[in-house]
């Protein structure tokens, strides 16, 4: 992508979409060439006038002292077919963990993994499940923890699907498991307090909130657990919540307690591929108030990644929507048959970033955003194969597109080379395989193109390499 200038925030600070180095040089090749020529000429003059005199070059600042890495993904929703897929993979927590096996190394390779837990975990207070009313067994958050997830957002429109009692029970289970959760509090006195994580001498705060509660509301009693509710004006169905001034004050207070602040916010419109204008505005204000990273959820589809330079000169990033991470949405999608938009809820990403402690010499030590990246993800779902009787066990799981594509390309190349040999012909099984590999490769390359068109290609990185099997 090229450089894109946003319309700017209400505070007068322009929004910026990051531009790759290669794109910058391509656009400014005359300037770059001239700079190189001047540098070479200067070096020659120094050699001529200084003779054998050796120049002293100071080591430039900053020096990286330490870092903490993060991998963040979207909505985890235990639809009934997802439960069936977990059951098919194994009993209890191992069955649920199997659904994350293909991305396990990404989260285990980060210091902190994060997802949006879009469901209560309330077996004792469950009123049952149905479309748009969720509940999950304790095995699910246990599997998340076993898969490298250390913190979740529990501030979203489904946290009270099993009533307030189910909300309270869910919090207790998360505490028992040892899975950190942002966006709720024990009472109003502790509301809007960040969760503080620390590693490698760096404190990172997590402040969670939701702009939707599906018509529910916090309890009237101040001594009972609450969810951080920041409703859109006029869209709260009468439920009380925080206003913009309260939220920005909370952001400033949270930032004072940590070296770098991450905000998770449940916002926007479901299946909308762009953020609401008012969410762009409040995102910029929260970053100017002290946050460094914003991770968004609720639309169930991907939205752009934006980099933003704050008024105090910090580089920050907004993942407006990470999309789904585990769900049964768009289960019947067929590439090339259905409109591309029908597959959007199965396009996903894992966002990557780091909090880096840097020594700026006489200026001191700062903790800054670094190493922002993105991995394109596709949600596997074999519903169509099961409906046709070709497969018996449900499979629903996220996979890394850039890990799946190369083996398919290699196998297709092998089959093409065999078919091109004089007198050679593919066997019946190989012809069938050729068609299957071609269709899957087309699916993944088509969906990868959709992902990059939506979020931008500036931050795409290669997936981590798996160890070679003996």
C-alpha positions, 0 to 999 in steps of 0.5 A, spaced: 500 500 500 502 507 498 501 512 504 495 514 506 493 520 510 487 520 514 482 526 515 485 527 522 482 527 529 478 532 532 484 534 536 488 536 529 493 530 529 493 527 522 492 519 522 497 515 518 497 509 515 504 506 515 508 506 509 514 500 508 521 502 506 521 500 499 514 504 498 518 510 500 524 509 496 520 507 490 516 514 491 522 518 493 528 515 488 530 521 486 531 524 493 534 517 495 539 517 489 541 524 490 542 523 498 547 517 496 551 521 491 552 527 496 554 522 502 559 519 497 562 525 495 563 527 502 566 521 504 571 522 498 573 529 501 574 527 508 579 522 505 582 527 501 583 533 507 584 528 513 589 523 510 590 518 514 586 521 520 581 516 523 574 518 524 571 517 530 563 514 529 559 515 536 554 509 537 547 512 535 541 512 540 537 508 542 539 502 545 534 497 546 535 494 553 529 489 553 522 487 550 515 484 552 512 481 546 504 480 544 500 476 540 493 478 539 487 475 536 479 476 536 473 473 538 472 466 541 465 464 540 463 457 542 457 456 537 454 449 538 458 446 532 464 449 535 463 445 541 462 439 536 469 440 533 472 440 540 468 434 542 470 430 536 478 432 537 478 429 544 474 430 551 475 436 556 480 441 555 485 437 550 479 437 545 478 444 546 486 445 545 486 441 539 482 447 536 488 452 537 494 447 535 495 450 528 497 457 531 499 454 538 507 456 537 505 463 535 502 464 542 507 460 545 512 464 542 510 471 545 510 473 552 503 474 552 497 472 548 490 475 548 483 474 545 476 476 546 472 471 550 465 472 547 462 468 552 460 467 559 463 460 563 457 459 567 455 451 568 452 452 574 448 458 572 447 456 565 440 458 562 442 454 556 444 456 549 441 458 543 443 463 537 446 469 540 445 466 547 452 463 549 455 459 554 462 455 555 464 449 559 470 451 563 474 447 559 474 452 554 478 458 558 483 452 560 484 450 553 486 458 552 491 458 557 494 451 555 495 454 548 499 460 550 493 465 552 495 469 558 489 474 558 482 475 555 477 481 554 471 479 558 468 486 556 463 485 551 456 484 549 455 477 551 458 477 558 451 477 561 448 472 556 447 467 562 444 473 567 448 477 572 449 471 576 453 467 570 457 473 569 459 473 576 460 465 576 465 466 569 469 471 573 470 466 578 472 461 574 477 465 570 480 467 577 481 459 579 484 458 572 489 463 573 487 467 566 487 474 567 481 478 564 480 485 563 474 490 562 470 488 569 471 490 576 469 487 583 465 493 585 464 500 582 470 503 587 475 498 583 472 500 576 476 502 570 482 499 573 487 496 569 490 489 569 498 490 570 502 485 567 510 485 568 515 481 564 523 483 563 522 489 567 516 492 563 510 493 566 504 493 561 497 495 563 490 492 559 484 496 560 478 493 557 471 496 555 465 495 551 460 499 548 455 494 547 451 490 552 445 487 548 440 491 553 443 488 559 446 493 565 450 493 571 447 492 578 445 498 582 449 496 588 456 499 588 459 493 592 457 488 586 462 486 580 461 491 574 463 491 567 466 497 564 461 500 559 462 505 555 455 506 551 454 510 544 450 516 546 443 514 545 444 507 544 444 504 551 437 502 552 437 506 558 443 503 561 448 507 565 455 507 563 461 512 562 461 518 558 467 520 554 470 524 559 470 519 564 473 514 559 479 519 557 480 520 565 481 512 566 486 512 560 490 517 563 490 514 570 491 507 567 497 510 563 500 512 570 500 505 573 504 502 567 510 503 562 505 502 556 498 501 556 493 497 551 486 498 550 481 492 548 474 495 546 468 492 544 465 497 539 463 498 532 457 495 527 457 487 526 460 485 519 462 492 517 468 493 514 470 500 516 470 503 523 465 508 525 467 515 525 466 516 532 470 510 534 476 513 530 475 519 533 475 516 540 481 512 539 485 518 537 483 521 543 485 515 548 492 514 544 493 522 546 491 520 553 496 515 554 494 509 550 499 506 545 495 500 542 488 499 541 485 492 539 478 492 537 472 487 537 465 486 535 464 486 528 466 479 526 470 481 520 477 484 519 477 492 519 484 496 517 490 497 522 492 504 523 498 507 525 497 514 529 502 519 531 500 522 538 500 529 540 506 528 544 510 524 538 509 517 540 508 512 535 501 508 536 497 503 533 490 501 532 487 494 530 480 496 529 477 489 529 481 483 529 475 479 526 473 472 529 478 467 532 474 461 533 467 461 531 462 457 526 460 463 522 460 463 514 460 455 515 457 454 508 462 459 504 464 456 498 470 460 494 468 462 487 461 460 488 458 465 494 460 473 494 467 474 497 463 478 503 460 471 505 467 469 507 469 475 511 467 472 518 472 467 516 478 471 514 482 473 521 489 475 523 493 475 529 496 482 531 503 482 533 507 488 537 512 489 542 513 494 548 521 495 547 525 499 553 530 503 550 536 507 552 536 514 549 542 516 553 542 523 556 534 523 555 533 517 559 530 510 558 523 510 555 518 504 553 515 504 546 511 501 541 516 496 536 515 490 532 508 491 529 506 485 525 500 481 522 499 474 520 493 472 516 489 467 518 483 463 515 478 459 519 477 452 517 470 449 517 468 442 514 461 443 514 460 442 507 464 436 507 460 433 513 453 435 509 456 431 503 458 425 507 465 426 505 467 427 512 465 424 519 468 429 524 467 436 525 473 440 524 473 448 526 480 451 527 484 457 525 490 456 521 496 460 518 495 462 511 502 463 509 504 456 512 498 453 508 500 456 502 507 454 500 506 446 501 500 446 496 504 450 491 510 445 492 505 439 491 502 443 485 509 444 482 510 436 483 504 434 479 505 439 474 512 437 472 510 429 472 504 431 467 509 435 463 514 429 462 514 426 455 509 420 455 507 421 462 500 421 465 497 423 472 494 417 475 486 417 477 488 419 484 493 424 482 488 428 477 483 428 483 488 430 488 490 436 483 483 438 483 483 438 490 490 442 491 488 447 486 481 449 489 484 449 496 490 453 493 485 458 490 481 459 496 487 461 501 490 465 495 483 469 494 482 470 502 489 472 503 488 477 498 481 479 501 485 480 508 490 484 505 486 489 501 482 490 508 487 491 513 493 493 509 500 489 507 505 493 510 505 489 517 504 482 514 510 478 516 512 470 515 509 465 520 514 462 525 518 456 522 516 450 525 521 445 528 524 440 523 521 433 525 526 427 525 
